[in-house]
Amino acid sequence: MKTLVERVNNTQYSTIEDIIVENVCNNKNEQPFYVVNMQDIYRKHMDWLVLMPRVKPFYAVKCNDNPEVLAFLASLGTGFDCASKVEIDTILGLGVKPDNIIYANPCKTKSFIKHAQHVGVNLMTFDNELELHKVAQLHPNSRLVLRIKGDDSHSRCKFNVKFGADLEKAYDLLSLASKLYLNVVGVSFHIGSDCDHPSVYTDVIARCRYVFDLGAKLGHKMTILDIGGGFPGNDNAPIPFEQHARIINRALDIYFPKVDDHGNETNVTIIAEPGRYYVASAFTLAAMVIAKRVETLPDGQECFMYYLNDGVYGAFNNTIFEHATAEPSPLLDEGELYKRNIRLSTLWGPTCDSIDCVKRDFYFPELNIGEWLVFPNMGAYTCCVATTFNGFERAKLIIADDKE
Ligand SMILES: Cc1ncc(COP(=O)(O)O)c(C=O)c1O
């Protein structure tokens, strides 16, 4: 584990660390904060364009709805996946055209469907009969995308339990859509968030091909394949994005080739709904030790308990909702770090609730009150979910850099 200062001292000196140190020194309010690296988001976008050129990203707003991030992504030309009226209006407010939005919530609020129709957001997902009846009544000219299930067993957050039609249901759903004079234009899936076994994409893309052909036979003009999210966002992801891209590109070339057997362009638009891929590694959180206790455990061992100014009701909600593991690194210089004893440690959040535990029972250099910890990869499903429970303010955001 490299300390922050080690990273600052080596040749890969970065303004992020510089900004953290500066803000720690000036932090009189003892407030946690994120430093946001826009260049990281830019790098991710460029990687995406190079590695998966056939797939247009529609950023999943739910993952991190920070206005600067959304505006930056809009300026890069991504589309957006919105799940609610507020998300749709936020994105339209950035000047994004309605055609660059997919309303990707298979179970929608009636008034939100009406609103989508009113503002010209036509592309939307569904996965059940009752939703088709709702849409037929409220937005009959919408362009519908049937969300099917794929194998989500290799993903950190699974969605099949809540969304997605079984393949056997596809025929009935597509037939009902025809009877209701609705336009089904494509197929989507979400393999689950943070997938570490990208070969599952091959199977589900093959299933999409089956649904595409079925839809065409039933008279639908099938032109959109939406491969959802699931791509890694952390710098140290076990399976890097490159590998996901390689497997997905191959599956697309097999099941959705650019030209058919007769040499004709197939004209299928392929989109995705990446969330964590874009933002996870761009956000680094700094949190301070506000209190410390040493507890003697039943086996006689001492556990050093540190109370941080952020916890699971704040940025670290991802340890509960996302099954994430906090990865602290002490803000100490190397000489100081080596002097510290290694202790059995637990990190608590600041509230009076005992569920508010950030990381339990791990070995770590001993810390003092007033010292800071740095947590990388904190951009996905963190600030957008954080509360102010017990009167603790959310970590503020410091934007480190803009794309030059
Ligand atoms: C419909 C939908 N699309 C996209 C995403 C983003 O997924 P990820 O962060 O894994 O890319 C989610 C995440 O919840 C989702 O529900």
The ligand as an SDF file (V2000), in Angstrom:
LIG
                    3D

 16 16  0  0  0  0  0  0  0  0999 V2000
  -30.8950    0.5040  -15.6460 C   0  0  0  0  0  0  0  0  0  0  0  0
  -29.5010    0.7460  -15.2230 C   0  0  0  0  0  0  0  0  0  0  0  0
  -28.5970    1.1050  -16.1510 N   0  0  0  0  0  0  0  0  0  0  0  0
  -27.3230    1.3680  -15.8320 C   0  0  0  0  0  0  0  0  0  0  0  0
  -26.8780    1.2880  -14.5320 C   0  0  0  0  0  0  0  0  0  0  0  0
  -25.4320    1.5920  -14.2450 C   0  0  0  0  0  0  0  0  0  0  0  0
  -24.7580    0.4340  -13.9700 O   0  0  0  0  0  0  0  0  0  0  0  0
  -23.1780    0.4200  -13.7180 P   0  0  0  0  0  0  0  0  0  0  0  0
  -22.8750    1.4120  -12.6590 O   0  0  0  0  0  0  0  0  0  0  0  0
  -22.8910   -0.9860  -13.3420 O   0  0  0  0  0  0  0  0  0  0  0  0
  -22.5280    0.7690  -15.0050 O   0  0  0  0  0  0  0  0  0  0  0  0
  -27.7650    0.8850  -13.5260 C   0  0  0  0  0  0  0  0  0  0  0  0
  -27.3150    0.7550  -12.1480 C   0  0  0  0  0  0  0  0  0  0  0  0
  -28.0620    0.6130  -11.2140 O   0  0  0  0  0  0  0  0  0  0  0  0
  -29.1110    0.6230  -13.8790 C   0  0  0  0  0  0  0  0  0  0  0  0
  -30.0200    0.2700  -12.9630 O   0  0  0  0  0  0  0  0  0  0  0  0
  1  2  1  0
  2  3  1  0
  2 15  2  0
  3  4  2  0
  4  5  1  0
  5  6  1  0
  5 12  2  0
  6  7  1  0
  7  8  1  0
  8  9  2  0
  8 10  1  0
  8 11  1  0
 12 13  1  0
 12 15  1  0
 13 14  2  0
 15 16  1  0
M  END
$$$$
